[in-house]
């Protein structure tokens, strides 16, 4: 099973110094090409996913932080 972690409780620091931390851990299951297997994503995700070419996951998310 391949998955992309979209939220973690452990905080991480962006290049601009901002610290991001979520209330829960979450992942999105993907196929071999990197496309999500599901059609819905609940909750916010980090905008860093766009840098790693997970644009379909970003487009499905209701909020991008």
MODELLER restraints for C-alpha pairs under 7 A, 6 or more apart:
rsr = mdl.restraints
at = mdl.atoms
rsr.add(forms.Gaussian(group=physical.xy_distance, feature=features.Distance(at['CA:2:A'], at['CA:29:A']), mean=5.87, stdev=0.5))
rsr.add(forms.Gaussian(group=physical.xy_distance, feature=features.Distance(at['CA:2:A'], at['CA:30:A']), mean=5.60, stdev=0.5))
rsr.add(forms.Gaussian(group=physical.xy_distance, feature=features.Distance(at['CA:2:A'], at['CA:31:A']), mean=6.68, stdev=0.5))
rsr.add(forms.Gaussian(group=physical.xy_distance, feature=features.Distance(at['CA:3:A'], at['CA:27:A']), mean=6.10, stdev=0.5))
rsr.add(forms.Gaussian(group=physical.xy_distance, feature=features.Distance(at['CA:3:A'], at['CA:28:A']), mean=5.30, stdev=0.5))
rsr.add(forms.Gaussian(group=physical.xy_distance, feature=features.Distance(at['CA:3:A'], at['CA:29:A']), mean=4.18, stdev=0.5))
rsr.add(forms.Gaussian(group=physical.xy_distance, feature=features.Distance(at['CA:3:A'], at['CA:30:A']), mean=5.31, stdev=0.5))
rsr.add(forms.Gaussian(group=physical.xy_distance, feature=features.Distance(at['CA:4:A'], at['CA:27:A']), mean=5.32, stdev=0.5))
rsr.add(forms.Gaussian(group=physical.xy_distance, feature=features.Distance(at['CA:4:A'], at['CA:28:A']), mean=5.21, stdev=0.5))
rsr.add(forms.Gaussian(group=physical.xy_distance, feature=features.Distance(at['CA:4:A'], at['CA:29:A']), mean=6.49, stdev=0.5))
rsr.add(forms.Gaussian(group=physical.xy_distance, feature=features.Distance(at['CA:5:A'], at['CA:26:A']), mean=6.01, stdev=0.5))
rsr.add(forms.Gaussian(group=physical.xy_distance, feature=features.Distance(at['CA:5:A'], at['CA:27:A']), mean=4.14, stdev=0.5))
rsr.add(forms.Gaussian(group=physical.xy_distance, feature=features.Distance(at['CA:5:A'], at['CA:28:A']), mean=6.46, stdev=0.5))
rsr.add(forms.Gaussian(group=physical.xy_distance, feature=features.Distance(at['CA:6:A'], at['CA:26:A']), mean=5.70, stdev=0.5))
rsr.add(forms.Gaussian(group=physical.xy_distance, feature=features.Distance(at['CA:6:A'], at['CA:27:A']), mean=5.23, stdev=0.5))
rsr.add(forms.Gaussian(group=physical.xy_distance, feature=features.Distance(at['CA:6:A'], at['CA:28:A']), mean=6.91, stdev=0.5))
rsr.add(forms.Gaussian(group=physical.xy_distance, feature=features.Distance(at['CA:6:A'], at['CA:45:A']), mean=5.62, stdev=0.5))
rsr.add(forms.Gaussian(group=physical.xy_distance, feature=features.Distance(at['CA:6:A'], at['CA:46:A']), mean=6.84, stdev=0.5))
rsr.add(forms.Gaussian(group=physical.xy_distance, feature=features.Distance(at['CA:7:A'], at['CA:22:A']), mean=6.23, stdev=0.5))
rsr.add(forms.Gaussian(group=physical.xy_distance, feature=features.Distance(at['CA:7:A'], at['CA:24:A']), mean=6.75, stdev=0.5))
rsr.add(forms.Gaussian(group=physical.xy_distance, feature=features.Distance(at['CA:7:A'], at['CA:25:A']), mean=5.06, stdev=0.5))
rsr.add(forms.Gaussian(group=physical.xy_distance, feature=features.Distance(at['CA:7:A'], at['CA:26:A']), mean=4.95, stdev=0.5))
rsr.add(forms.Gaussian(group=physical.xy_distance, feature=features.Distance(at['CA:7:A'], at['CA:27:A']), mean=6.87, stdev=0.5))
rsr.add(forms.Gaussian(group=physical.xy_distance, feature=features.Distance(at['CA:7:A'], at['CA:45:A']), mean=6.27, stdev=0.5))
rsr.add(forms.Gaussian(group=physical.xy_distance, feature=features.Distance(at['CA:8:A'], at['CA:21:A']), mean=6.71, stdev=0.5))
rsr.add(forms.Gaussian(group=physical.xy_distance, feature=features.Distance(at['CA:8:A'], at['CA:22:A']), mean=5.82, stdev=0.5))
rsr.add(forms.Gaussian(group=physical.xy_distance, feature=features.Distance(at['CA:8:A'], at['CA:24:A']), mean=6.06, stdev=0.5))
rsr.add(forms.Gaussian(group=physical.xy_distance, feature=features.Distance(at['CA:8:A'], at['CA:25:A']), mean=4.37, stdev=0.5))
rsr.add(forms.Gaussian(group=physical.xy_distance, feature=features.Distance(at['CA:8:A'], at['CA:26:A']), mean=6.64, stdev=0.5))
rsr.add(forms.Gaussian(group=physical.xy_distance, feature=features.Distance(at['CA:9:A'], at['CA:21:A']), mean=5.63, stdev=0.5))
rsr.add(forms.Gaussian(group=physical.xy_distance, feature=features.Distance(at['CA:9:A'], at['CA:22:A']), mean=5.01, stdev=0.5))
rsr.add(forms.Gaussian(group=physical.xy_distance, feature=features.Distance(at['CA:9:A'], at['CA:23:A']), mean=5.70, stdev=0.5))
rsr.add(forms.Gaussian(group=physical.xy_distance, feature=features.Distance(at['CA:9:A'], at['CA:24:A']), mean=5.38, stdev=0.5))
rsr.add(forms.Gaussian(group=physical.xy_distance, feature=features.Distance(at['CA:9:A'], at['CA:25:A']), mean=5.78, stdev=0.5))
rsr.add(forms.Gaussian(group=physical.xy_distance, feature=features.Distance(at['CA:10:A'], at['CA:21:A']), mean=6.15, stdev=0.5))
rsr.add(forms.Gaussian(group=physical.xy_distance, feature=features.Distance(at['CA:11:A'], at['CA:19:A']), mean=6.41, stdev=0.5))
rsr.add(forms.Gaussian(group=physical.xy_distance, feature=features.Distance(at['CA:11:A'], at['CA:20:A']), mean=5.44, stdev=0.5))
rsr.add(forms.Gaussian(group=physical.xy_distance, feature=features.Distance(at['CA:11:A'], at['CA:21:A']), mean=4.40, stdev=0.5))
rsr.add(forms.Gaussian(group=physical.xy_distance, feature=features.Distance(at['CA:12:A'], at['CA:19:A']), mean=5.66, stdev=0.5))
rsr.add(forms.Gaussian(group=physical.xy_distance, feature=features.Distance(at['CA:12:A'], at['CA:20:A']), mean=5.50, stdev=0.5))
rsr.add(forms.Gaussian(group=physical.xy_distance, feature=features.Distance(at['CA:12:A'], at['CA:21:A']), mean=6.73, stdev=0.5))
rsr.add(forms.Gaussian(group=physical.xy_distance, feature=features.Distance(at['CA:13:A'], at['CA:19:A']), mean=4.44, stdev=0.5))
rsr.add(forms.Gaussian(group=physical.xy_distance, feature=features.Distance(at['CA:13:A'], at['CA:20:A']), mean=6.33, stdev=0.5))
rsr.add(forms.Gaussian(group=physical.xy_distance, feature=features.Distance(at['CA:28:A'], at['CA:36:A']), mean=6.59, stdev=0.5))
rsr.add(forms.Gaussian(group=physical.xy_distance, feature=features.Distance(at['CA:29:A'], at['CA:36:A']), mean=5.86, stdev=0.5))
rsr.add(forms.Gaussian(group=physical.xy_distance, feature=features.Distance(at['CA:29:A'], at['CA:37:A']), mean=5.96, stdev=0.5))
rsr.add(forms.Gaussian(group=physical.xy_distance, feature=features.Distance(at['CA:30:A'], at['CA:36:A']), mean=4.27, stdev=0.5))
rsr.add(forms.Gaussian(group=physical.xy_distance, feature=features.Distance(at['CA:30:A'], at['CA:37:A']), mean=5.33, stdev=0.5))
rsr.add(forms.Gaussian(group=physical.xy_distance, feature=features.Distance(at['CA:31:A'], at['CA:37:A']), mean=6.32, stdev=0.5))
rsr.add(forms.Gaussian(group=physical.xy_distance, feature=features.Distance(at['CA:35:A'], at['CA:56:A']), mean=6.72, stdev=0.5))
rsr.add(forms.Gaussian(group=physical.xy_distance, feature=features.Distance(at['CA:36:A'], at['CA:57:A']), mean=6.58, stdev=0.5))
rsr.add(forms.Gaussian(group=physical.xy_distance, feature=features.Distance(at['CA:40:A'], at['CA:60:A']), mean=6.28, stdev=0.5))
rsr.add(forms.Gaussian(group=physical.xy_distance, feature=features.Distance(at['CA:41:A'], at['CA:60:A']), mean=6.09, stdev=0.5))
rsr.add(forms.Gaussian(group=physical.xy_distance, feature=features.Distance(at['CA:41:A'], at['CA:61:A']), mean=5.31, stdev=0.5))
rsr.add(forms.Gaussian(group=physical.xy_distance, feature=features.Distance(at['CA:42:A'], at['CA:61:A']), mean=6.73, stdev=0.5))
rsr.add(forms.Gaussian(group=physical.xy_distance, feature=features.Distance(at['CA:42:A'], at['CA:62:A']), mean=6.96, stdev=0.5))
rsr.add(forms.Gaussian(group=physical.xy_distance, feature=features.Distance(at['CA:43:A'], at['CA:61:A']), mean=6.94, stdev=0.5))
rsr.add(forms.Gaussian(group=physical.xy_distance, feature=features.Distance(at['CA:43:A'], at['CA:62:A']), mean=6.47, stdev=0.5))
rsr.add(forms.Gaussian(group=physical.xy_distance, feature=features.Distance(at['CA:43:A'], at['CA:63:A']), mean=6.74, stdev=0.5))
rsr.add(forms.Gaussian(group=physical.xy_distance, feature=features.Distance(at['CA:44:A'], at['CA:61:A']), mean=6.50, stdev=0.5))
rsr.add(forms.Gaussian(group=physical.xy_distance, feature=features.Distance(at['CA:44:A'], at['CA:62:A']), mean=6.38, stdev=0.5))
rsr.add(forms.Gaussian(group=physical.xy_distance, feature=features.Distance(at['CA:44:A'], at['CA:63:A']), mean=4.60, stdev=0.5))
rsr.add(forms.Gaussian(group=physical.xy_distance, feature=features.Distance(at['CA:44:A'], at['CA:64:A']), mean=5.51, stdev=0.5))
rsr.add(forms.Gaussian(group=physical.xy_distance, feature=features.Distance(at['CA:44:A'], at['CA:65:A']), mean=6.63, stdev=0.5))
rsr.add(forms.Gaussian(group=physical.xy_distance, feature=features.Distance(at['CA:45:A'], at['CA:61:A']), mean=6.84, stdev=0.5))
rsr.add(forms.Gaussian(group=physical.xy_distance, feature=features.Distance(at['CA:45:A'], at['CA:63:A']), mean=6.51, stdev=0.5))
rsr.add(forms.Gaussian(group=physical.xy_distance, feature=features.Distance(at['CA:45:A'], at['CA:64:A']), mean=5.08, stdev=0.5))
rsr.add(forms.Gaussian(group=physical.xy_distance, feature=features.Distance(at['CA:45:A'], at['CA:65:A']), mean=6.07, stdev=0.5))
rsr.add(forms.Gaussian(group=physical.xy_distance, feature=features.Distance(at['CA:46:A'], at['CA:64:A']), mean=5.62, stdev=0.5))
rsr.add(forms.Gaussian(group=physical.xy_distance, feature=features.Distance(at['CA:46:A'], at['CA:65:A']), mean=4.94, stdev=0.5))
rsr.add(forms.Gaussian(group=physical.xy_distance, feature=features.Distance(at['CA:47:A'], at['CA:64:A']), mean=5.66, stdev=0.5))
rsr.add(forms.Gaussian(group=physical.xy_distance, feature=features.Distance(at['CA:47:A'], at['CA:65:A']), mean=5.69, stdev=0.5))
rsr.add(forms.Gaussian(group=physical.xy_distance, feature=features.Distance(at['CA:49:A'], at['CA:58:A']), mean=6.96, stdev=0.5))
rsr.add(forms.Gaussian(group=physical.xy_distance, feature=features.Distance(at['CA:50:A'], at['CA:58:A']), mean=6.61, stdev=0.5))
